[in-house]
Amino acid sequence: MALNKKALKEILGKMPYLFLGYILFALGTQLIVHSDLGASPWVVLYIGIVNYTPLSLGQASQICGFAVLFIAYILDTVPGLGSVFSMIFIGIFMDIIDVLGILTVPQSLSGRFALLILGIITVGWGTCFYIKENLGTGPRDALMVALLRKTNKPIWFIRALIEAAVLFIGYLLKGPVGIGTLITAGTLGFSVQSAFKIAGYNAKKAKHLDLIELANLITCKNKEFND
C-alpha cells in the first residue's frame, strides 16, 4: 500500500507540539493538585479512584479517558490520533512528574493560590498546543461533542452536566473538593480561550481529523493535508 509521504511528514511534524501540549497539561494538572486547594472536577474523580484502588493518578486518568472515548465512539464520534495520544501520554507524564518529586505543597496560603493560578494557565497553554494541531481533542471534549450531536442541547448545558456528574462521583469517592475546584471550574475555559487567542487559533473554524480520515489521508495520494 502506497503512502502519502507529504501528509505523513506533516503529521510527524506536528508531534513535537502535540507532546509539548501533553507535558504542559500534565504539569498544570499537577500544579493544581499540589496547590492543595481542591482539584478540577475530572481530577477530583481521578484522585477519588486512586483513594480506593492501587492505581496512580496518571493510570486513573488513562482508564477514565479510555472509558470516555469508548462512550463517545458508541455515540458515533470517532476519536482522532490526538484524542488517543492525550488519553495515554498525559497520564504517563503526570506520573513521571510525581516520580520526579519536583512539586511540593507551598506552606503559605498565598503560595498555594499562586501555584493554583500557574496550574490553570499551564493547562490552558497545554490544551492549546495539542488541540491546535487539529488531530483530535481530548477524550472529555470528544464526549461533549458526541452528546451535543445526540441531544442538540446547548454546549454550556452539556459541559456543565458532564462536569457536575464527574464532580459528584469524585466527591463521593472522597476526592479533594475545595475553593480551588470552584476557581478552576470557573477560569479554566477562559485560560484555554486566552491561549487560543494569543496563538491565533480559531477553534470554531478548526476541522479535526479523526482516525479514519487520518488513515485515508496517509494512504491516498490524491489528498493533501490541510492545516
mmCIF file of the C-alpha atoms, coordinates in Angstrom:
data_MODEL
# 
_entry.id   MODEL 
# 
loop_
_atom_site.group_PDB 
_atom_site.id 
_atom_site.type_symbol 
_atom_site.label_atom_id 
_atom_site.label_alt_id 
_atom_site.label_comp_id 
_atom_site.label_asym_id 
_atom_site.label_entity_id 
_atom_site.label_seq_id 
_atom_site.pdbx_PDB_ins_code 
_atom_site.Cartn_x 
_atom_site.Cartn_y 
_atom_site.Cartn_z 
_atom_site.occupancy 
_atom_site.B_iso_or_equiv 
_atom_site.pdbx_formal_charge 
_atom_site.auth_seq_id 
_atom_site.auth_comp_id 
_atom_site.auth_asym_id 
_atom_site.auth_atom_id 
_atom_site.pdbx_PDB_model_num 
ATOM 1   C CA . MET A 1 1   ? 0.000   0.000  0.000  1.00 0.00 ? 1   MET A CA 1 
ATOM 2   C CA . ALA A 1 2   ? 1.444   3.354  -1.093 1.00 0.00 ? 2   ALA A CA 1 
ATOM 3   C CA . LEU A 1 3   ? 1.753   6.104  1.483  1.00 0.00 ? 3   LEU A CA 1 
ATOM 4   C CA . ASN A 1 4   ? 1.163   9.806  1.064  1.00 0.00 ? 4   ASN A CA 1 
ATOM 5   C CA . LYS A 1 5   ? 4.654   10.817 2.174  1.00 0.00 ? 5   LYS A CA 1 
ATOM 6   C CA . LYS A 1 6   ? 3.876   14.525 2.193  1.00 0.00 ? 6   LYS A CA 1 
ATOM 7   C CA . ALA A 1 7   ? 0.921   14.070 4.538  1.00 0.00 ? 7   ALA A CA 1 
ATOM 8   C CA . LEU A 1 8   ? 2.864   11.631 6.715  1.00 0.00 ? 8   LEU A CA 1 
ATOM 9   C CA . LYS A 1 9   ? 5.745   14.102 7.013  1.00 0.00 ? 9   LYS A CA 1 
ATOM 10  C CA . GLU A 1 10  ? 3.370   16.914 8.026  1.00 0.00 ? 10  GLU A CA 1 
ATOM 11  C CA . ILE A 1 11  ? 1.656   14.715 10.604 1.00 0.00 ? 11  ILE A CA 1 
ATOM 12  C CA . LEU A 1 12  ? 5.020   13.738 12.107 1.00 0.00 ? 12  LEU A CA 1 
ATOM 13  C CA . GLY A 1 13  ? 5.978   17.414 12.140 1.00 0.00 ? 13  GLY A CA 1 
ATOM 14  C CA . LYS A 1 14  ? 3.064   18.077 14.453 1.00 0.00 ? 14  LYS A CA 1 
ATOM 15  C CA . MET A 1 15  ? 4.216   15.582 17.066 1.00 0.00 ? 15  MET A CA 1 
ATOM 16  C CA . PRO A 1 16  ? 6.602   17.915 18.977 1.00 0.00 ? 16  PRO A CA 1 
ATOM 17  C CA . TYR A 1 17  ? 3.789   20.443 19.527 1.00 0.00 ? 17  TYR A CA 1 
ATOM 18  C CA . LEU A 1 18  ? 1.363   17.672 20.404 1.00 0.00 ? 18  LEU A CA 1 
ATOM 19  C CA . PHE A 1 19  ? 3.669   16.250 23.060 1.00 0.00 ? 19  PHE A CA 1 
ATOM 20  C CA . LEU A 1 20  ? 4.617   19.690 24.377 1.00 0.00 ? 20  LEU A CA 1 
ATOM 21  C CA . GLY A 1 21  ? 0.901   20.188 24.943 1.00 0.00 ? 21  GLY A CA 1 
ATOM 22  C CA . TYR A 1 22  ? 0.613   16.894 26.814 1.00 0.00 ? 22  TYR A CA 1 
ATOM 23  C CA . ILE A 1 23  ? 3.576   17.720 29.042 1.00 0.00 ? 23  ILE A CA 1 
ATOM 24  C CA . LEU A 1 24  ? 2.225   21.179 29.849 1.00 0.00 ? 24  LEU A CA 1 
ATOM 25  C CA . PHE A 1 25  ? -1.259  19.802 30.521 1.00 0.00 ? 25  PHE A CA 1 
ATOM 26  C CA . ALA A 1 26  ? 0.156   17.159 32.866 1.00 0.00 ? 26  ALA A CA 1 
ATOM 27  C CA . LEU A 1 27  ? 2.358   19.719 34.624 1.00 0.00 ? 27  LEU A CA 1 
ATOM 28  C CA . GLY A 1 28  ? -0.532  22.152 35.001 1.00 0.00 ? 28  GLY A CA 1 
ATOM 29  C CA . THR A 1 29  ? -2.736  19.422 36.443 1.00 0.00 ? 29  THR A CA 1 
ATOM 30  C CA . GLN A 1 30  ? -0.093  18.509 39.000 1.00 0.00 ? 30  GLN A CA 1 
ATOM 31  C CA . LEU A 1 31  ? 0.416   22.172 39.902 1.00 0.00 ? 31  LEU A CA 1 
ATOM 32  C CA . ILE A 1 32  ? -3.308  22.444 40.664 1.00 0.00 ? 32  ILE A CA 1 
ATOM 33  C CA . VAL A 1 33  ? -3.219  19.220 42.712 1.00 0.00 ? 33  VAL A CA 1 
ATOM 34  C CA . HIS A 1 34  ? -0.183  20.419 44.680 1.00 0.00 ? 34  HIS A CA 1 
ATOM 35  C CA . SER A 1 35  ? -1.859  23.739 45.478 1.00 0.00 ? 35  SER A CA 1 
ATOM 36  C CA . ASP A 1 36  ? -3.924  21.633 47.895 1.00 0.00 ? 36  ASP A CA 1 
ATOM 37  C CA . LEU A 1 37  ? -6.918  23.923 47.426 1.00 0.00 ? 37  LEU A CA 1 
ATOM 38  C CA . GLY A 1 38  ? -9.104  21.443 45.562 1.00 0.00 ? 38  GLY A CA 1 
ATOM 39  C CA . ALA A 1 39  ? -8.677  19.895 42.127 1.00 0.00 ? 39  ALA A CA 1 
ATOM 40  C CA . SER A 1 40  ? -10.639 20.372 38.905 1.00 0.00 ? 40  SER A CA 1 
ATOM 41  C CA . PRO A 1 41  ? -13.791 18.196 38.591 1.00 0.00 ? 41  PRO A CA 1 
ATOM 42  C CA . TRP A 1 42  ? -12.155 15.464 36.496 1.00 0.00 ? 42  TRP A CA 1 
ATOM 43  C CA . VAL A 1 43  ? -9.052  15.317 38.705 1.00 0.00 ? 43  VAL A CA 1 
ATOM 44  C CA . VAL A 1 44  ? -11.313 15.096 41.765 1.00 0.00 ? 44  VAL A CA 1 
ATOM 45  C CA . LEU A 1 45  ? -12.655 11.923 40.147 1.00 0.00 ? 45  LEU A CA 1 
ATOM 46  C CA . TYR A 1 46  ? -9.158  10.606 39.344 1.00 0.00 ? 46  TYR A CA 1 
ATOM 47  C CA . ILE A 1 47  ? -7.974  11.138 42.920 1.00 0.00 ? 47  ILE A CA 1 
ATOM 48  C CA . GLY A 1 48  ? -11.181 9.582  44.214 1.00 0.00 ? 48  GLY A CA 1 
ATOM 49  C CA . ILE A 1 49  ? -10.405 6.465  42.172 1.00 0.00 ? 49  ILE A CA 1 
ATOM 50  C CA . VAL A 1 50  ? -6.815  6.479  43.484 1.00 0.00 ? 50  VAL A CA 1 
ATOM 51  C CA . ASN A 1 51  ? -8.202  6.548  47.040 1.00 0.00 ? 51  ASN A CA 1 
ATOM 52  C CA . TYR A 1 52  ? -9.843  3.144  46.554 1.00 0.00 ? 52  TYR A CA 1 
ATOM 53  C CA . THR A 1 53  ? -7.510  1.380  44.119 1.00 0.00 ? 53  THR A CA 1 
ATOM 54  C CA . PRO A 1 54  ? -3.784  0.692  43.665 1.00 0.00 ? 54  PRO A CA 1 
ATOM 55  C CA . LEU A 1 55  ? -3.817  2.933  40.577 1.00 0.00 ? 55  LEU A CA 1 
ATOM 56  C CA . SER A 1 56  ? -1.634  6.009  40.218 1.00 0.00 ? 56  SER A CA 1 
ATOM 57  C CA . LEU A 1 57  ? -3.146  9.381  39.306 1.00 0.00 ? 57  LEU A CA 1 
ATOM 58  C CA . GLY A 1 58  ? -1.976  9.009  35.721 1.00 0.00 ? 58  GLY A CA 1 
ATOM 59  C CA . GLN A 1 59  ? -3.376  5.497  35.427 1.00 0.00 ? 59  GLN A CA 1 
ATOM 60  C CA . ALA A 1 60  ? -6.752  6.624  36.774 1.00 0.00 ? 60  ALA A CA 1 
ATOM 61  C CA . SER A 1 61  ? -6.693  9.388  34.164 1.00 0.00 ? 61  SER A CA 1 
ATOM 62  C CA . GLN A 1 62  ? -5.946  6.854  31.415 1.00 0.00 ? 62  GLN A CA 1 
ATOM 63  C CA . ILE A 1 63  ? -8.739  4.485  32.446 1.00 0.00 ? 63  ILE A CA 1 
ATOM 64  C CA . CYS A 1 64  ? -11.283 7.316  32.608 1.00 0.00 ? 64  CYS A CA 1 
ATOM 65  C CA . GLY A 1 65  ? -10.030 8.633  29.269 1.00 0.00 ? 65  GLY A CA 1 
ATOM 66  C CA . PHE A 1 66  ? -10.456 5.231  27.655 1.00 0.00 ? 66  PHE A CA 1 
ATOM 67  C CA . ALA A 1 67  ? -13.976 4.876  29.063 1.00 0.00 ? 67  ALA A CA 1 
ATOM 68  C CA . VAL A 1 68  ? -14.944 8.337  27.842 1.00 0.00 ? 68  VAL A CA 1 
ATOM 69  C CA . LEU A 1 69  ? -13.561 7.723  24.337 1.00 0.00 ? 69  LEU A CA 1 
ATOM 70  C CA . PHE A 1 70  ? -15.395 4.390  24.203 1.00 0.00 ? 70  PHE A CA 1 
ATOM 71  C CA . ILE A 1 71  ? -18.696 6.045  25.146 1.00 0.00 ? 71  ILE A CA 1 
ATOM 72  C CA . ALA A 1 72  ? -18.085 8.780  22.557 1.00 0.00 ? 72  ALA A CA 1 
ATOM 73  C CA . TYR A 1 73  ? -17.394 6.113  19.933 1.00 0.00 ? 73  TYR A CA 1 
ATOM 74  C CA . ILE A 1 74  ? -20.628 4.294  20.793 1.00 0.00 ? 74  ILE A CA 1 
ATOM 75  C CA . LEU A 1 75  ? -22.349 7.655  20.244 1.00 0.00 ? 75  LEU A CA 1 
ATOM 76  C CA . ASP A 1 76  ? -20.853 7.742  16.712 1.00 0.00 ? 76  ASP A CA 1 
ATOM 77  C CA . THR A 1 77  ? -17.914 10.063 17.374 1.00 0.00 ? 77  THR A CA 1 
ATOM 78  C CA . VAL A 1 78  ? -14.667 8.619  16.001 1.00 0.00 ? 78  VAL A CA 1 
ATOM 79  C CA . PRO A 1 79  ? -11.659 9.853  18.014 1.00 0.00 ? 79  PRO A CA 1 
ATOM 80  C CA . GLY A 1 80  ? -8.602  11.431 16.464 1.00 0.00 ? 80  GLY A CA 1 
ATOM 81  C CA . LEU A 1 81  ? -4.990  10.428 16.905 1.00 0.00 ? 81  LEU A CA 1 
ATOM 82  C CA . GLY A 1 82  ? -4.582  13.346 19.298 1.00 0.00 ? 82  GLY A CA 1 
ATOM 83  C CA . SER A 1 83  ? -7.521  12.088 21.364 1.00 0.00 ? 83  SER A CA 1 
ATOM 84  C CA . VAL A 1 84  ? -5.949  8.646  21.779 1.00 0.00 ? 84  VAL A CA 1 
ATOM 85  C CA . PHE A 1 85  ? -2.480  10.050 22.420 1.00 0.00 ? 85  PHE A CA 1 
ATOM 86  C CA . SER A 1 86  ? -3.755  12.518 25.022 1.00 0.00 ? 86  SER A CA 1 
ATOM 87  C CA . MET A 1 87  ? -5.521  9.677  26.840 1.00 0.00 ? 87  MET A CA 1 
ATOM 88  C CA . ILE A 1 88  ? -2.260  7.725  27.011 1.00 0.00 ? 88  ILE A CA 1 
ATOM 89  C CA . PHE A 1 89  ? 0.525   10.267 27.381 1.00 0.00 ? 89  PHE A CA 1 
ATOM 90  C CA . ILE A 1 90  ? -0.969  12.896 29.690 1.00 0.00 ? 90  ILE A CA 1 
ATOM 91  C CA . GLY A 1 91  ? -1.373  10.142 32.289 1.00 0.00 ? 91  GLY A CA 1 
ATOM 92  C CA . ILE A 1 92  ? 2.205   8.973  31.712 1.00 0.00 ? 92  ILE A CA 1 
ATOM 93  C CA . PHE A 1 93  ? 3.601   12.489 32.119 1.00 0.00 ? 93  PHE A CA 1 
ATOM 94  C CA . MET A 1 94  ? 1.524   13.085 35.250 1.00 0.00 ? 94  MET A CA 1 
ATOM 95  C CA . ASP A 1 95  ? 3.077   10.008 36.838 1.00 0.00 ? 95  ASP A CA 1 
ATOM 96  C CA . ILE A 1 96  ? 6.586   10.968 35.710 1.00 0.00 ? 96  ILE A CA 1 
ATOM 97  C CA . ILE A 1 97  ? 6.180   14.361 37.413 1.00 0.00 ? 97  ILE A CA 1 
ATOM 98  C CA . ASP A 1 98  ? 5.030   12.540 40.556 1.00 0.00 ? 98  ASP A CA 1 
ATOM 99  C CA . VAL A 1 99  ? 8.023   10.198 40.494 1.00 0.00 ? 99  VAL A CA 1 
ATOM 100 C CA . LEU A 1 100 ? 10.466  13.066 39.965 1.00 0.00 ? 100 LEU A CA 1 
ATOM 101 C CA . GLY A 1 101 ? 9.109   14.746 43.095 1.00 0.00 ? 101 GLY A CA 1 
ATOM 102 C CA . ILE A 1 102 ? 9.697   18.248 41.709 1.00 0.00 ? 102 ILE A CA 1 
ATOM 103 C CA . LEU A 1 103 ? 6.490   19.685 43.177 1.00 0.00 ? 103 LEU A CA 1 
ATOM 104 C CA . THR A 1 104 ? 5.576   20.233 46.816 1.00 0.00 ? 104 THR A CA 1 
ATOM 105 C CA . VAL A 1 105 ? 2.655   21.935 48.540 1.00 0.00 ? 105 VAL A CA 1 
ATOM 106 C CA . PRO A 1 106 ? 3.650   25.519 49.482 1.00 0.00 ? 106 PRO A CA 1 
ATOM 107 C CA . GLN A 1 107 ? 3.486   26.339 53.172 1.00 0.00 ? 107 GLN A CA 1 
ATOM 108 C CA . SER A 1 108 ? 1.850   29.740 52.724 1.00 0.00 ? 108 SER A CA 1 
ATOM 109 C CA . LEU A 1 109 ? -1.707  30.276 51.515 1.00 0.00 ? 109 LEU A CA 1 
ATOM 110 C CA . SER A 1 110 ? -0.522  32.877 49.007 1.00 0.00 ? 110 SER A CA 1 
ATOM 111 C CA . GLY A 1 111 ? 1.967   30.357 47.606 1.00 0.00 ? 111 GLY A CA 1 
ATOM 112 C CA . ARG A 1 112 ? -0.784  27.763 47.201 1.00 0.00 ? 112 ARG A CA 1 
ATOM 113 C CA . PHE A 1 113 ? -3.008  30.227 45.348 1.00 0.00 ? 113 PHE A CA 1 
ATOM 114 C CA . ALA A 1 114 ? -0.064  31.194 43.129 1.00 0.00 ? 114 ALA A CA 1 
ATOM 115 C CA . LEU A 1 115 ? 0.503   27.515 42.322 1.00 0.00 ? 115 LEU A CA 1 
ATOM 116 C CA . LEU A 1 116 ? -3.201  27.118 41.518 1.00 0.00 ? 116 LEU A CA 1 
ATOM 117 C CA . ILE A 1 117 ? -3.235  30.074 39.107 1.00 0.00 ? 117 ILE A CA 1 
ATOM 118 C CA . LEU A 1 118 ? 0.010   28.937 37.486 1.00 0.00 ? 118 LEU A CA 1 
ATOM 119 C CA . GLY A 1 119 ? -1.518  25.488 37.024 1.00 0.00 ? 119 GLY A CA 1 
ATOM 120 C CA . ILE A 1 120 ? -4.644  26.903 35.363 1.00 0.00 ? 120 ILE A CA 1 
ATOM 121 C CA . ILE A 1 121 ? -2.538  28.966 32.956 1.00 0.00 ? 121 ILE A CA 1 
ATOM 122 C CA . THR A 1 122 ? -0.291  25.982 32.182 1.00 0.00 ? 122 THR A CA 1 
ATOM 123 C CA . VAL A 1 123 ? -3.260  23.693 31.494 1.00 0.00 ? 123 VAL A CA 1 
ATOM 124 C CA . GLY A 1 124 ? -4.681  26.375 29.180 1.00 0.00 ? 124 GLY A CA 1 
ATOM 125 C CA . TRP A 1 125 ? -1.497  26.512 27.112 1.00 0.00 ? 125 TRP A CA 1 
ATOM 126 C CA . GLY A 1 126 ? -1.108  22.749 27.125 1.00 0.00 ? 126 GLY A CA 1 
ATOM 127 C CA . THR A 1 127 ? -4.633  22.401 25.763 1.00 0.00 ? 127 THR A CA 1 
ATOM 128 C CA . CYS A 1 128 ? -3.885  24.994 23.094 1.00 0.00 ? 128 CYS A CA 1 
ATOM 129 C CA . PHE A 1 129 ? -0.690  23.275 21.927 1.00 0.00 ? 129 PHE A CA 1 
ATOM 130 C CA . TYR A 1 130 ? -2.244  19.879 21.371 1.00 0.00 ? 130 TYR A CA 1 
ATOM 131 C CA . ILE A 1 131 ? -5.660  20.978 20.091 1.00 0.00 ? 131 ILE A CA 1 
ATOM 132 C CA . LYS A 1 132 ? -4.331  23.478 17.544 1.00 0.00 ? 132 LYS A CA 1 
ATOM 133 C CA . GLU A 1 133 ? -2.662  20.648 15.622 1.00 0.00 ? 133 GLU A CA 1 
ATOM 134 C CA . ASN A 1 134 ? -6.175  19.533 14.573 1.00 0.00 ? 134 ASN A CA 1 
ATOM 135 C CA . LEU A 1 135 ? -5.554  15.828 15.220 1.00 0.00 ? 135 LEU A CA 1 
ATOM 136 C CA . GLY A 1 136 ? -8.371  15.428 17.721 1.00 0.00 ? 136 GLY A CA 1 
ATOM 137 C CA . THR A 1 137 ? -9.444  16.937 21.020 1.00 0.00 ? 137 THR A CA 1 
ATOM 138 C CA . GLY A 1 138 ? -9.055  15.278 24.398 1.00 0.00 ? 138 GLY A CA 1 
ATOM 139 C CA . PRO A 1 139 ? -11.413 12.472 25.485 1.00 0.00 ? 139 PRO A CA 1 
ATOM 140 C CA . ARG A 1 140 ? -13.635 14.793 27.529 1.00 0.00 ? 140 ARG A CA 1 
ATOM 141 C CA . ASP A 1 141 ? -14.239 17.120 24.601 1.00 0.00 ? 141 ASP A CA 1 
ATOM 142 C CA . ALA A 1 142 ? -14.899 14.127 22.343 1.00 0.00 ? 142 ALA A CA 1 
ATOM 143 C CA . LEU A 1 143 ? -17.654 13.025 24.727 1.00 0.00 ? 143 LEU A CA 1 
ATOM 144 C CA . MET A 1 144 ? -19.052 16.535 24.831 1.00 0.00 ? 144 MET A CA 1 
ATOM 145 C CA . VAL A 1 145 ? -19.206 16.682 21.029 1.00 0.00 ? 145 VAL A CA 1 
ATOM 146 C CA . ALA A 1 146 ? -20.864 13.265 20.895 1.00 0.00 ? 146 ALA A CA 1 
ATOM 147 C CA . LEU A 1 147 ? -23.563 14.328 23.380 1.00 0.00 ? 147 LEU A CA 1 
ATOM 148 C CA . LEU A 1 148 ? -24.072 17.610 21.528 1.00 0.00 ? 148 LEU A CA 1 
ATOM 149 C CA . ARG A 1 149 ? -24.791 15.687 18.338 1.00 0.00 ? 149 ARG A CA 1 
ATOM 150 C CA . LYS A 1 150 ? -27.186 13.306 20.049 1.00 0.00 ? 150 LYS A CA 1 
ATOM 151 C CA . THR A 1 151 ? -29.099 15.719 22.276 1.00 0.00 ? 151 THR A CA 1 
ATOM 152 C CA . ASN A 1 152 ? -28.940 19.047 20.415 1.00 0.00 ? 152 ASN A CA 1 
ATOM 153 C CA . LYS A 1 153 ? -28.644 20.795 23.785 1.00 0.00 ? 153 LYS A CA 1 
ATOM 154 C CA . PRO A 1 154 ? -26.523 23.956 24.321 1.00 0.00 ? 154 PRO A CA 1 
ATOM 155 C CA . ILE A 1 155 ? -22.807 23.367 24.771 1.00 0.00 ? 155 ILE A CA 1 
ATOM 156 C CA . TRP A 1 156 ? -22.777 25.044 28.212 1.00 0.00 ? 156 TRP A CA 1 
ATOM 157 C CA . PHE A 1 157 ? -25.512 22.690 29.405 1.00 0.00 ? 157 PHE A CA 1 
ATOM 158 C CA . ILE A 1 158 ? -23.731 19.555 28.183 1.00 0.00 ? 158 ILE A CA 1 
ATOM 159 C CA . ARG A 1 159 ? -20.382 20.622 29.627 1.00 0.00 ? 159 ARG A CA 1 
ATOM 160 C CA . ALA A 1 160 ? -21.930 21.618 32.954 1.00 0.00 ? 160 ALA A CA 1 
ATOM 161 C CA . LEU A 1 161 ? -23.869 18.349 33.149 1.00 0.00 ? 161 LEU A CA 1 
ATOM 162 C CA . ILE A 1 162 ? -20.770 16.237 32.486 1.00 0.00 ? 162 ILE A CA 1 
ATOM 163 C CA . GLU A 1 163 ? -18.586 18.100 34.961 1.00 0.00 ? 163 GLU A CA 1 
ATOM 164 C CA . ALA A 1 164 ? -21.292 18.150 37.649 1.00 0.00 ? 164 ALA A CA 1 
ATOM 165 C CA . ALA A 1 165 ? -21.742 14.371 37.328 1.00 0.00 ? 165 ALA A CA 1 
ATOM 166 C CA . VAL A 1 166 ? -17.993 13.778 37.408 1.00 0.00 ? 166 VAL A CA 1 
ATOM 167 C CA . LEU A 1 167 ? -17.522 16.077 40.390 1.00 0.00 ? 167 LEU A CA 1 
ATOM 168 C CA . PHE A 1 168 ? -20.353 14.399 42.303 1.00 0.00 ? 168 PHE A CA 1 
ATOM 169 C CA . ILE A 1 169 ? -18.878 10.930 41.779 1.00 0.00 ? 169 ILE A CA 1 
ATOM 170 C CA . GLY A 1 170 ? -15.401 12.202 42.694 1.00 0.00 ? 170 GLY A CA 1 
ATOM 171 C CA . TYR A 1 171 ? -16.781 13.820 45.839 1.00 0.00 ? 171 TYR A CA 1 
ATOM 172 C CA . LEU A 1 172 ? -18.439 10.541 46.876 1.00 0.00 ? 172 LEU A CA 1 
ATOM 173 C CA . LEU A 1 173 ? -15.046 8.876  46.415 1.00 0.00 ? 173 LEU A CA 1 
ATOM 174 C CA . LYS A 1 174 ? -13.504 11.495 48.724 1.00 0.00 ? 174 LYS A CA 1 
ATOM 175 C CA . GLY A 1 175 ? -11.672 13.388 46.015 1.00 0.00 ? 175 GLY A CA 1 
ATOM 176 C CA . PRO A 1 176 ? -10.291 16.832 47.021 1.00 0.00 ? 176 PRO A CA 1 
ATOM 177 C CA . VAL A 1 177 ? -13.083 19.394 46.565 1.00 0.00 ? 177 VAL A CA 1 
ATOM 178 C CA . GLY A 1 178 ? -12.339 22.945 47.699 1.00 0.00 ? 178 GLY A CA 1 
ATOM 179 C CA . ILE A 1 179 ? -12.163 26.594 46.696 1.00 0.00 ? 179 ILE A CA 1 
ATOM 180 C CA . GLY A 1 180 ? -9.637  25.593 44.034 1.00 0.00 ? 180 GLY A CA 1 
ATOM 181 C CA . THR A 1 181 ? -12.286 23.385 42.426 1.00 0.00 ? 181 THR A CA 1 
ATOM 182 C CA . LEU A 1 182 ? -14.612 26.362 42.002 1.00 0.00 ? 182 LEU A CA 1 
ATOM 183 C CA . ILE A 1 183 ? -11.805 28.631 40.767 1.00 0.00 ? 183 ILE A CA 1 
ATOM 184 C CA . THR A 1 184 ? -10.608 26.010 38.286 1.00 0.00 ? 184 THR A CA 1 
ATOM 185 C CA . ALA A 1 185 ? -14.111 25.276 37.004 1.00 0.00 ? 185 ALA A CA 1 
ATOM 186 C CA . GLY A 1 186 ? -14.750 28.996 36.552 1.00 0.00 ? 186 GLY A CA 1 
ATOM 187 C CA . THR A 1 187 ? -11.459 30.044 34.951 1.00 0.00 ? 187 THR A CA 1 
ATOM 188 C CA . LEU A 1 188 ? -10.074 27.080 33.020 1.00 0.00 ? 188 LEU A CA 1 
ATOM 189 C CA . GLY A 1 189 ? -12.221 27.769 29.964 1.00 0.00 ? 189 GLY A CA 1 
ATOM 190 C CA . PHE A 1 190 ? -11.040 31.385 29.954 1.00 0.00 ? 190 PHE A CA 1 
ATOM 191 C CA . SER A 1 191 ? -7.422  30.212 30.239 1.00 0.00 ? 191 SER A CA 1 
ATOM 192 C CA . VAL A 1 192 ? -7.800  27.950 27.203 1.00 0.00 ? 192 VAL A CA 1 
ATOM 193 C CA . GLN A 1 193 ? -9.621  30.663 25.242 1.00 0.00 ? 193 GLN A CA 1 
ATOM 194 C CA . SER A 1 194 ? -6.903  33.206 26.050 1.00 0.00 ? 194 SER A CA 1 
ATOM 195 C CA . ALA A 1 195 ? -4.180  30.802 24.882 1.00 0.00 ? 195 ALA A CA 1 
ATOM 196 C CA . PHE A 1 196 ? -6.108  30.185 21.650 1.00 0.00 ? 196 PHE A CA 1 
ATOM 197 C CA . LYS A 1 197 ? -6.387  33.939 21.056 1.00 0.00 ? 197 LYS A CA 1 
ATOM 198 C CA . ILE A 1 198 ? -2.690  34.610 21.669 1.00 0.00 ? 198 ILE A CA 1 
ATOM 199 C CA . ALA A 1 199 ? -1.722  31.666 19.446 1.00 0.00 ? 199 ALA A CA 1 
ATOM 200 C CA . GLY A 1 200 ? -4.094  32.859 16.696 1.00 0.00 ? 200 GLY A CA 1 
ATOM 201 C CA . TYR A 1 201 ? -6.102  29.630 16.680 1.00 0.00 ? 201 TYR A CA 1 
ATOM 202 C CA . ASN A 1 202 ? -9.799  29.726 15.799 1.00 0.00 ? 202 ASN A CA 1 
ATOM 203 C CA . ALA A 1 203 ? -11.334 26.663 17.442 1.00 0.00 ? 203 ALA A CA 1 
ATOM 204 C CA . LYS A 1 204 ? -14.758 27.272 15.857 1.00 0.00 ? 204 LYS A CA 1 
ATOM 205 C CA . LYS A 1 205 ? -13.397 27.005 12.319 1.00 0.00 ? 205 LYS A CA 1 
ATOM 206 C CA . ALA A 1 206 ? -10.987 24.142 13.002 1.00 0.00 ? 206 ALA A CA 1 
ATOM 207 C CA . LYS A 1 207 ? -11.510 20.765 11.346 1.00 0.00 ? 207 LYS A CA 1 
ATOM 208 C CA . HIS A 1 208 ? -10.052 17.866 13.298 1.00 0.00 ? 208 HIS A CA 1 
ATOM 209 C CA . LEU A 1 209 ? -9.045  14.648 11.568 1.00 0.00 ? 209 LEU A CA 1 
ATOM 210 C CA . ASP A 1 210 ? -10.461 11.503 13.125 1.00 0.00 ? 210 ASP A CA 1 
ATOM 211 C CA . LEU A 1 211 ? -8.594  8.188  12.906 1.00 0.00 ? 211 LEU A CA 1 
ATOM 212 C CA . ILE A 1 212 ? -10.469 7.053  9.782  1.00 0.00 ? 212 ILE A CA 1 
ATOM 213 C CA . GLU A 1 213 ? -9.838  10.332 7.953  1.00 0.00 ? 213 GLU A CA 1 
ATOM 214 C CA . LEU A 1 214 ? -6.191  10.249 9.016  1.00 0.00 ? 214 LEU A CA 1 
ATOM 215 C CA . ALA A 1 215 ? -5.733  6.715  7.695  1.00 0.00 ? 215 ALA A CA 1 
ATOM 216 C CA . ASN A 1 216 ? -7.371  7.677  4.387  1.00 0.00 ? 216 ASN A CA 1 
ATOM 217 C CA . LEU A 1 217 ? -5.210  10.780 4.146  1.00 0.00 ? 217 LEU A CA 1 
ATOM 218 C CA . ILE A 1 218 ? -1.947  8.927  4.690  1.00 0.00 ? 218 ILE A CA 1 
ATOM 219 C CA . THR A 1 219 ? -2.802  6.097  2.283  1.00 0.00 ? 219 THR A CA 1 
ATOM 220 C CA . CYS A 1 220 ? -4.389  8.183  -0.510 1.00 0.00 ? 220 CYS A CA 1 
ATOM 221 C CA . LYS A 1 221 ? -2.007  10.115 -2.767 1.00 0.00 ? 221 LYS A CA 1 
ATOM 222 C CA . ASN A 1 222 ? -4.728  12.310 -4.238 1.00 0.00 ? 222 ASN A CA 1 
ATOM 223 C CA . LYS A 1 223 ? -5.425  14.105 -0.941 1.00 0.00 ? 223 LYS A CA 1 
ATOM 224 C CA . GLU A 1 224 ? -3.437  16.849 0.721  1.00 0.00 ? 224 GLU A CA 1 
ATOM 225 C CA . PHE A 1 225 ? -3.244  17.707 4.352  1.00 0.00 ? 225 PHE A CA 1 
ATOM 226 C CA . ASN A 1 226 ? -4.908  20.944 5.349  1.00 0.00 ? 226 ASN A CA 1 
ATOM 227 C CA . ASP A 1 227 ? -3.768  22.749 8.500  1.00 0.00 ? 227 ASP A CA 1 
# 
